């Protein structure tokens, strides 16, 4: 996808997305190719998607655990009243 397409899908300004894409390319997360005035980006390695899925799974389970903890703390505070 081009920078403009990515920015549009993310509903973010071009100027915000472009530097992030450049940084990810420098660190080997993305690869790019130029066609005339357009720059197309893609994942450098498809295994990155598996890593993203794992990170999302870990964060989701952590947030659920924190929510359960907060609910228990709230119940305990109500019982003290």
N, C-alpha and C positions, 0 to 999 in steps of 0.2 A: 504494500500500500504506500501511497505517497504521504508526505508529511501533512498535507492538507486533508487527505482522507482520514488519517488517524486523528487529527485535531477535530474534525467534524464529528466523527464517531464518539469521541470522548467529550464533546461539547466544551472544548477548551480552545483558547486562542492559539493561533499558529506560533506566536512568539514564546508561548509557554512550552509547547510540545517539542519544537525543534531542538532546543538545547538539551532536553532530556534524551531525545533520540540520538543526538551526537555523542553524549556521554555513554549511553549504552553501547553504541557502536565502538567507541574507543576501548571499552572494557570487554568486548567480544560477545556481548549478549545479542547484538543485532548485526546483520550484514546489510550492505546497501549497494545499489547500482544506480547509475545516472543514465537518464534518457533525455536528451536535449536539456531543458531547464528543470526537469523533474528529478527528484531523488526518491527511489523506491526502497523501502525497508522491509526486511523479513527477519525472522529468528535465525540466528547463526546455527543453532542446533535444535532440532525438534524435541530433544530430551528436556529442554528448558520448560516446555509446557508441563511435563510430568513434575518437575520441581515446583512450578507455580501451583499445581494442583495439591501437592503435598503441603506447601506452605499455607494455602487456603484452608486445608483440612485441619492443620495444627492450630491456626488462629481461630477457626470456628469452634473447635473443642475447648480452647482456652477461654473464649468469650462465654461459652455456655457454662463452664465451670465457675467463672467469675460471677455470672448472673445468679447461679444457684447459691453461691456463697453470700451474695448481697441479699438475696431473698431470705436466707436463713438468719442473717444478722438483723434484718428488719423485723422478722417474727420474734426473735429473742428480745429486741428492744421493746416491742409491743407487749410482750409477756411481763416485762419488768414494771410496766405502768400500773 
